[in-house]
Amino acid sequence: MVDQGFLSAFKLSPRLLDSEILWDDLKEPEYDVVKIKPLSEYKFPTYSDAYVKIKKDYLETYLAYRKKVAVQIFTIKRDIAIDEEISTLLKNKKHFIEEFNQLEIRISRFDNKKDTARLEINGFKLLLENSGNNEKEETVAGHYWKGIDGLVTEWRARHEMPFEYVYVSDKVLAVYETDEDYEVHPLSGSVSYRNQWAVTHCDRVGKKCD
């Protein structure tokens, strides 16, 4: 699963599909910021994928904000034949372990297979470094609206201007109208997503309905 701090930082909203969970940034709007397939089904000798995929620009922004790096941790397991070289490494021992910088290699004997050993490689790889300037000022999230001076942040919208009107193009509303996960009320222009959130204090201007 994706880190909850990441989801909270961008205020992402989930969409549930048959086999995936998608998270959208509805402030932009930007869709499929995160894709999660949380369950891997194993039926020997095959198995299905399980993954978390995040859009790179969002991950880079989060890393800069948290002053962290992204690291991939992996494990590779294979059954290998015990040839002369492997036999020399084991030297009548049950395990052989060697570390190389970001890797650990382990070779183990099987109790019931004399000619086969288990190769296991554990390691990590640096994916993304925090390339942001840690000394720069923190960016304040918000939007500029025509007719309103200054940046409209969430705090300002809630506390300083709760009765201000803003106007949204029908092109934006059309994105929600074509998605069956959202319920759009054409007369008012309000939008709701299941029982999770809704924008209800709306007046639709200049729209004719049959």
N, C-alpha and C positions, 0 to 999 in steps of 0.2 A: 504494500500500500504506500501511497505517497505521504510525505511528511505533512502533518496537520498544520504546522507552522507556515508551510509554503502556501497551502490553500487559504489560510486565514490572512496572510500578508496581501494577497491579491483579491480577496473576497470572491473566490470562484464559486460557481453554482454547479451542482451535479446534474447529469442526465443519465438515466439508467437504460441501457440497451440489453439485448438478450445475453450477450457474453462479455460486455465491456461497460465500464463506468467512464463517462466523459465529463470533463469539468470545463466550464466556459467562463470567460471574463465578460460579463454582460455590461460592464461600464463602457467598453470600447465601441461596439461589441467585438470580441475575438473568441472564436469557437475552437473547440478541441485543443485547448491549452494543455490539458493532461488527458492521456488515455491510459486506462488501467484494465488489465485482464487479470483478476486476482486469483483465479483458481486454475491449477494445472491438474489435468486428469491423467493418471498413470495406468496404462494397461500393457503389461510386459509383452513385447520389448519396446513399445512406443509410448509417447506421452505428448500432451498438448502444451503449448506455450503459456507462460504467465509473465506479465511484463508491466512496467510503468514507463510511459513515454511522456516527456515534457518538452515543450517548445524551447529551443535554445535561448532565445532572447529573454524569455521569462526566467529561465534558470540562471543566466548570467546576471540579471538584475537582482535576483534573490541572493546570489553569492556575494555580490558587491555590498548589498545591504547588511548581510550577516558577517561579512569579512571572513568567508570560508572558501574552501575548494571542494570540487566534486570528485569523488573517488569511486571507481568501480572495483568491487571485490568479486572474485570468481574462483570456482573450483572445477577442475577437470579430472574425471576418473575414467580409466581404461584398463581392461584386462590385456596383459601382454605375455608373450612367450618368454620363458626363462632360457635365454641363450647363454653363450659363454661370457659375454660382457655383463649381463645381469647377474649371473651366478657369481662372478668375481666381486661385484658390488655388495651382494648379500653376505658372502663369505660365511655360510652356515648360520647366519643370523636371521631372525624373523623379519627385521625391518632395516631399511636403509633410508636415512634422512640427510638431505643437503639443502642449504639455504643459499640463494643467489639474489642479493639486493631485494627486489620486490617479489621474489618467488621462493616457495618452499616445495621441494620435490621429495615425495615419500614413495618407496617401493616396499610392498608387503607380500609375504608369502601367504598362500592359502593352506589351511590345514588339510583340505580334502583334494587339492589339485597340485600335484608335484611339479608339473611342467608349466604352470601358469602363475603369474603374480599380478597384483593390483598396483597400477601406477596412479598416483594422486598428486596433482599440482594445485597448490593454493597460492593465490597472489592477489595483487591489486594493481590498478592502472589509474594514473591521474587523467581525468577527463577534461575538466575545466578549472583554470585557476581564477582567482579573484583579480581581474585585470583593472578594476576600478581604482580611482585615486581615493584612498582612505581619508585624505585631508579635506576633500571637497565637501561643501555643505550638503546636508540631506535634502533630497528633492521632495517637495510638498506635492502630494497627489491632488489633482483637481482638474477642472475644465474652465475654459473661457467661453462665455455665452455672449452673443451679440446683444448689446443694450445693457449689459451689467458690467460695471467697472471692477477690475481685479479678478483674481483667481477664485473660482467657486469651489471650495473644499467641502468635504462631507460635514465638518463641524459648522462651517459658515452657513451651509444650506439648512441645517437643522435648527440653529440657534439664532442666526442673525436675519434670515430672510425666508421664513417658513411660508409666507403668502405670496412670494414672487412667482410669476408665471414664466416658464420657458417654453419654447416651441420646438417640436421635433418633426422632422420631415417624414412624410408617409413612406419614403424609401426605407427608413429605419423600422417602422412598424410592419412593413411588408415582410421583413426577415422573420418576425415572430408569427405572422399570419400563415406562412407556408410551412411552419414547423408544428406538427401535431402535438408536441409535448406542451405547447403553450396555448392558453385560451385568450383570445382577443375579443373585446367587445367593440364592434365597429362604430356604434353611435358615440361612445365616449372616448374611445381610443385607449382604454385601460388594458393592461396585460397582467396575466397571472400565470404562475408556474406551479401546477398541482396545488398542494396545500403548504408550499414552502415560502413563497413570497408573492407580492402583488403590487402593482402601481395603479392605484384606484382613483386618486383625486385628479381627474383628467376631463378636459373638454375638447371635443374634436371640432375643428373649424374648417369649413369649406369642403366637406366630404358628403357627397350625396349617396344615399343607400336606397336600393330598390326594395 
